Amino acid sequence: MGYTGGVELDAEGKRLREYSALFGLRWGAWQPSEKFKHVSVLHVRRSRTVQGRAGGSTAVQELNHDVCILNGTHRKKFLVKSCDTTTEAEGLAIDVALKLGYDVVRFAPQPIRERRR
């Protein structure tokens, strides 16, 4: 049993948190869930560099499907889980939305201010 982490959703208390755990003890700051309104699946391409034994490095890219809880403008995100497949992410998004009473929507952030021309 070692160090782990995750996300905890409390529908009755209307709060959520990212937590760390060690030997069964969890800690992390709770935040109110009232500022969030939607659940969405974001398709994110992540890349990292892997160092080989002979000294060479290789760039590795992977496509993740992040299930996020979003505020009304979609500018604030709370990552619930990063999934490997679209099917897994969409199923989790529906479960989270039903638990919290939110809508599953397409990610569409609103502009902060008008563009300059």
Summary of the structure (lengths in Angstrom):
residues: 117
radius of gyration: 17.5
end to end distance: 56.9
largest distance: 56.9
contacts: 278
relative contact order: 0.20
helix: 13%
strand: 51%
